[in-house]
């Protein structure tokens, strides 16, 4: 091997993300904290290479070799937080599904009182890529608000809006139906910051009483029942994940 050739194998940050330990960014934090070992020695550089037969540990636990990339659709009910550990002791998505799935991470989040489509994957690197606004995937929601919105104000959201000094990107919002004092809206965006829809609607004088994500990119909630989990077939995954969005290599059947 010449000096210009790169060693074989994945870098440890990518390897751990593919193994579903955490997102690439969180893995880099773990490395900085000194809780990752390679063959018994602490490793702190994300570009360290993994070779066949190497043993990787996180917090003393051996991490299995990364599986093929897999993605699931989950109909998250309200009342669960999208985190692996909650300091307030609230029930989490991952505790709910721990007996049904391997170690997974979410693609984006839904807060405690939000529901609908949540994508889960065993590939933390892929999760991070699919969350990026540059991927261009549209996230669609049905939103119930208390009150009658100003339709002109809703249309103006398409130019973006600044709320309490925080600038949000373009949001497409339109009225679907009105029932008494409540209005159902269709809302679409490409960024999805923490509690973005709730904060923007509050800025317009509207209180969100229900928020349901119905689509994330090409994947739909459809008729998946509340609390239901369904793996996306490998063929569909290959078709729907463009190379620019971090499409995984061809999936292989386990022998």
C-alpha positions in Angstrom: 0.0 0.0 0.0 1.4 3.4 -1.0 1.4 6.5 1.2 -1.5 7.9 -0.9 -3.7 4.9 -0.4 -6.4 4.9 2.3 -6.6 2.0 4.7 -9.5 -0.3 4.2 -12.6 -0.2 6.5 -14.9 2.5 7.8 -13.9 5.4 10.1 -15.0 4.7 13.6 -17.6 7.6 13.7 -19.3 6.3 10.6 -19.0 2.6 11.7 -20.7 3.4 15.1 -23.4 5.4 13.3 -24.1 2.6 10.9 -24.2 0.2 13.9 -27.1 2.3 15.2 -25.3 3.5 18.4 -26.1 7.1 17.7 -26.0 9.8 15.1 -22.6 10.8 13.7 -22.6 14.0 15.7 -23.4 12.2 18.9 -20.8 9.6 18.2 -18.2 12.4 17.9 -19.3 13.6 21.4 -18.9 10.1 22.8 -15.4 9.9 21.4 -14.5 13.3 23.0 -15.8 12.0 26.3 -13.4 9.0 26.1 -16.1 6.3 26.4 -15.2 4.5 23.1 -12.5 1.9 23.0 -10.9 0.1 20.1 -9.3 -3.2 21.0 -9.2 -2.2 24.6 -7.7 1.3 24.1 -9.6 4.6 24.3 -10.0 6.2 20.9 -11.0 9.9 20.5 -10.5 10.6 16.8 -13.5 10.1 14.5 -11.3 9.3 11.6 -9.8 6.3 13.2 -10.2 3.3 10.9 -11.9 0.0 11.9 -10.5 -3.2 10.4 -12.1 -6.7 10.2 -11.8 -8.4 13.6 -11.5 -5.2 15.6 -13.4 -5.0 18.9 -15.3 -1.7 19.6 -16.8 -0.9 23.0 -19.0 2.0 24.1 -19.3 2.4 27.8 -17.8 -1.0 28.3 -20.3 -2.8 26.0 -19.1 -4.5 22.8 -20.8 -3.1 19.7 -21.9 -5.7 17.1 -20.9 -5.4 13.5 -23.2 -3.0 11.6 -26.2 -4.8 10.1 -27.5 -3.9 6.6 -29.3 -0.6 6.6 -32.9 -0.9 7.6 -35.7 1.7 8.0 -39.1 1.3 9.7 -42.3 3.4 9.7 -43.8 3.9 13.1 -47.1 5.5 14.0 -46.1 7.3 17.2 -48.9 8.0 19.6 -48.9 11.1 21.8 -47.5 10.6 25.3 -44.1 9.3 24.2 -40.9 11.3 23.9 -38.5 10.6 21.1 -35.3 10.1 23.1 -33.4 7.1 24.5 -33.3 8.5 28.0 -35.6 11.1 29.5 -34.4 13.0 32.6 -38.0 13.5 33.7 -38.8 9.8 33.6 -41.4 10.1 30.9 -42.1 7.0 28.6 -40.0 7.0 25.5 -40.4 5.6 21.9 -37.4 3.4 22.3 -38.5 1.9 25.6 -41.9 1.1 23.9 -40.2 -0.6 21.0 -37.2 -2.2 22.6 -38.6 -5.8 22.3 -39.6 -5.3 18.7 -36.6 -3.7 17.1 -32.8 -3.8 17.3 -31.0 -0.6 18.4 -32.4 2.2 16.3 -32.3 6.0 16.1 -35.0 8.3 14.8 -35.0 10.4 11.7 -36.0 13.7 13.3 -38.3 13.8 16.3 -41.9 14.3 17.4 -42.5 15.9 20.7 -44.5 14.4 23.6 -47.9 15.6 22.4 -47.3 15.1 18.7 -48.2 12.0 16.8 -48.0 10.4 13.4 -45.2 9.1 11.2 -41.7 8.7 12.7 -39.0 7.0 10.7 -36.6 4.8 12.6 -33.3 3.3 11.3 -30.4 1.2 12.5 -28.0 3.6 10.6 -27.3 6.7 12.5 -25.4 8.3 9.6 -28.3 7.9 7.3 -30.7 9.4 10.0 -28.5 12.5 10.2 -28.4 12.9 6.4 -32.2 12.5 6.0 -32.8 15.2 8.7 -30.8 17.8 6.8 -32.8 20.5 5.0 -30.4 20.1 2.0 -31.9 16.7 1.4 -35.0 18.5 0.3 -37.5 16.1 1.8 -40.9 17.6 2.5 -42.5 16.9 5.9 -46.3 17.1 5.9 -48.6 17.5 8.8 -52.3 17.8 9.7 -52.7 20.4 12.4 -55.7 21.3 14.4 -55.7 24.8 15.9 -58.2 26.7 18.1 -59.6 29.7 16.4 -60.0 30.9 12.8 -56.7 31.7 11.1 -56.0 34.6 8.8 -55.5 33.0 5.5 -53.4 35.9 4.3 -51.1 35.4 7.3 -50.9 31.6 6.5 -49.9 32.3 2.9 -47.2 34.7 4.0 -45.4 31.9 5.9 -44.3 30.7 2.4 -41.7 33.5 2.6 -40.4 32.4 6.0 -41.0 34.0 9.3 -39.0 35.2 12.3 -40.4 34.4 15.8 -38.6 35.8 18.9 -35.4 36.4 16.9 -35.4 32.9 15.4 -35.8 32.7 11.6 -37.8 29.9 10.2 -37.7 28.8 6.5 -40.7 28.7 4.2 -43.8 26.9 5.5 -46.7 26.0 3.3 -50.0 26.2 5.3 -53.6 26.1 4.1 -57.0 25.6 5.7 -58.6 22.1 5.2 -61.7 22.3 7.3 -63.5 24.3 10.1 -65.4 22.6 12.9 -66.8 24.9 15.5 -64.0 26.8 17.1 -61.4 24.6 15.6 -59.7 24.6 12.2 -57.7 21.8 10.5 -54.7 22.9 8.5 -52.4 21.2 6.1 -48.8 22.2 6.9 -45.6 21.4 5.0 -42.0 22.3 5.6 -38.5 21.1 4.9 -36.6 21.9 8.0 -38.6 20.9 11.1 -36.9 22.7 14.0 -37.9 21.9 17.6 -41.6 22.8 18.1 -41.5 24.9 15.0 -45.1 24.5 14.0 -46.4 25.2 17.5 -44.3 28.3 17.8 -45.2 29.7 14.4 -48.9 29.1 15.0 -48.7 30.8 18.4 -47.0 33.7 16.7 -50.2 33.9 14.5 -52.4 33.8 17.6 -53.4 30.1 17.1 -53.1 27.4 19.7 -52.2 23.9 18.4 -54.4 21.2 20.0 -53.4 18.3 17.7 -50.4 17.7 15.4 -50.1 14.7 13.2 -47.2 14.0 10.8 -48.6 12.3 7.8 -45.5 12.1 5.6 -41.7 12.4 5.7 -40.2 12.7 2.2 -41.6 9.8 0.1 -42.8 7.8 3.0 -46.4 8.1 4.1 -48.2 7.3 7.4 -51.1 5.9 5.3 -53.3 3.4 7.2 -50.6 2.4 9.7 -52.5 2.0 13.0 -51.5 4.0 16.0 -48.6 2.4 17.7 -48.0 0.2 14.6 -44.5 -0.5 13.3 -43.7 -1.7 9.8 -40.3 -2.2 8.1 -39.9 -0.6 4.7 -39.0 -3.3 2.1 -35.4 -3.2 0.9 -36.5 -2.7 -2.7 -38.6 0.3 -1.8 -35.7 1.7 0.3 -33.3 1.5 -2.6 -35.8 3.2 -4.9 -36.7 6.0 -2.5 -33.3 6.9 -1.1 -31.4 8.9 -3.8 -27.6 8.9 -3.6 -27.6 12.5 -2.5 -29.7 11.6 0.5 -27.3 9.0 1.8 -28.7 5.9 0.0 -27.3 2.8 1.6 -25.3 0.3 -0.5 -27.3 -2.6 -2.1 -29.0 -4.6 0.7 -27.9 -8.2 1.1 -30.0 -11.0 2.5 -28.7 -12.6 5.7 -27.4 -16.1 5.3 
